[in-house]
Amino acid sequence: MVRCKKVTDSMITMTEMVLPNHTNPLGNLLGGQLMLWIDICAALCSAKHSENVCVTASVDKIDFHHPIKLGEVVTLVASVNRAFKTSLEVGVKVYAESFTGGSKIHTNTAYLTFVAIDRNGKPVPALQVEPESEDEKRRFEEAAERRQIRLNQRKDIS
């Protein structure tokens, strides 16, 4: 029998404050800093889901919709969209919030692929995902489409 987990069982929410050392000369959050936070949040989510150490296999896409400013609070929410044989697709949504202005906006979306590994660094079978809500089911289906695109791109490179 294949073990399965609900999407909500492995969701991770991470919160960071944008400090001066995280910004460029315009006072905007550096893209690389945000990518680090996204990778950490997604890695925690995939590890919680798989109950194993997970390594980043690929980063598909990170869309930057709005700049994030110095002093804003960044909330990252990661969830496993789908599991395959040994890999997992994790989606991360990023929100920026100004506590002084009271505004909260969706600033970024990212898709990452992780592989669960054992103590010897070998891939292990991924625990499957049981989507419940309509949104989770949609993300589950879209993850299969993105995976096919990734596999096709890998063939093109080879």
C-alpha atoms as one frame of an Amber mdcrd trajectory, in Angstrom:
protein
   0.000   0.000   0.000   1.277   3.463  -0.951   1.447   5.944   1.912  -0.328
   9.212   1.331  -0.514  12.603   3.062  -2.959  15.437   2.768  -1.611  18.701
   1.378  -2.443  20.472   4.641  -0.361  17.969   6.645   2.893  19.326   5.262
   2.238  23.009   4.616   4.871  25.411   5.927   4.448  29.104   6.656   7.609
  31.133   7.148   7.840  34.811   8.082  10.794  37.148   7.548  11.335  40.885
   7.982  13.156  42.772   5.231  16.224  44.328   6.850  18.782  46.708   5.290
  21.231  43.885   4.475  18.463  42.191   2.417  17.969  45.172   0.079  19.448
  46.821  -2.986  20.289  50.578  -3.126  16.622  51.347  -3.921  15.451  49.720
  -0.681  13.900  46.734  -2.471  14.397  43.134  -1.354  17.139  41.450  -3.372
  15.828  38.698  -5.656  18.553  36.327  -4.493  17.564  36.802  -0.858  13.956
  35.999  -1.690  15.049  32.943  -3.669  16.974  31.714  -0.595  13.882  32.100
   1.598  11.730  30.357  -1.020  14.163  27.427  -1.243  14.312  27.044   2.552
  10.527  27.180   2.929  10.010  24.659   0.112  12.732  22.352   1.507  11.041
  22.337   4.919   7.694  21.545   3.306   9.080  18.691   1.212  10.954  17.233
   4.203   7.850  17.424   6.386   5.835  15.686   3.663   8.372  12.981   2.845
   9.716  12.472   6.383  13.197  12.480   4.838  15.904  14.930   3.954  15.042
  16.507   0.609  17.325  18.194  -1.874  16.450  20.795  -4.476  16.357  19.202
  -7.924  15.114  22.213  -9.871  13.526  25.614  -9.646  11.021  26.046 -12.458
   9.812  29.492 -12.163   9.762  32.454  -9.846   7.481  35.279 -10.883   8.170
  38.712  -9.399   4.882  40.627  -9.457   5.681  43.522  -7.080   8.795  44.826
  -5.328   9.112  44.145  -1.606  10.357  47.103   0.415  12.673  47.561   3.389
  10.751  47.077   6.629   7.975  44.980   5.099   7.149  41.549   6.472   7.376
  38.658   4.028   5.212  35.579   4.493   5.987  32.473   2.458   3.495  29.618
   2.244   4.699  26.313   0.789   2.673  23.231  -0.046   3.305  20.006  -1.941
   1.335  20.125  -5.182   2.067  16.558  -6.262   4.429  13.671  -5.667   5.834
  11.463  -8.391   8.109   8.400  -8.080  10.891  10.025  -6.018  10.254  13.715
  -6.608   7.831  16.294  -5.242   6.649  19.560  -6.722   6.316  22.297  -4.120
   4.539  25.568  -4.783   5.441  28.657  -2.773   3.331  31.800  -2.564   4.938
  34.958  -1.212   3.109  37.862   0.397   4.472  41.233   1.521   2.800  43.170
   4.283   3.328  46.614   5.679   2.313  46.689   9.311   2.248  50.499   9.249
   0.115  50.715   6.119  -1.904  47.590   6.717  -1.574  46.410   3.125  -0.838
  42.789   2.205  -0.152  41.775  -1.399   0.766  38.593  -3.253   4.215  39.374
  -4.655   5.659  36.122  -5.931   4.938  32.556  -6.957   7.509  29.797  -7.337
   7.588  26.112  -8.281  10.400  23.868  -7.098  11.131  20.166  -7.426  12.674
  18.220  -4.561  13.907  14.655  -4.229  13.730  12.780  -0.941  16.970  10.956
  -0.181  18.184   8.394   2.337  21.294   8.574   4.540  23.417   7.411   1.591
  22.142  10.166  -0.694  20.021   7.791  -2.759  16.486   8.756  -3.821  13.639
   7.095  -1.950  10.011   6.679  -3.038   7.968   9.797  -2.391   4.898   9.730
  -0.183   1.928  10.508  -2.389  -0.332  13.548  -2.047  -4.047  13.463  -1.367
  -5.563  16.732  -2.604  -8.876  17.619  -0.949 -10.021  21.111  -1.930 -10.796
  22.197  -5.484  -7.691  24.440  -5.427  -5.490  21.531  -4.284  -6.946  19.311
  -7.019  -6.270  21.998  -9.643  -2.662  22.404  -8.446  -2.271  18.598  -8.433
  -3.305  18.406 -12.120  -1.221  21.427 -13.144   1.844  19.907 -11.456   1.654
  16.926 -13.833   1.608  19.305 -16.793   4.628  21.228 -15.477   6.472  17.950
 -14.885   5.898  16.912 -18.492   7.310  20.251 -19.651  10.375  19.716 -17.421
  10.924  16.223 -18.823  10.572  17.468 -22.405  13.079  20.258 -21.730  15.505
  17.741 -20.245  15.241  15.656 -23.452  15.853  18.744 -25.585  19.035  19.534
 -23.649  20.326  15.956 -23.951
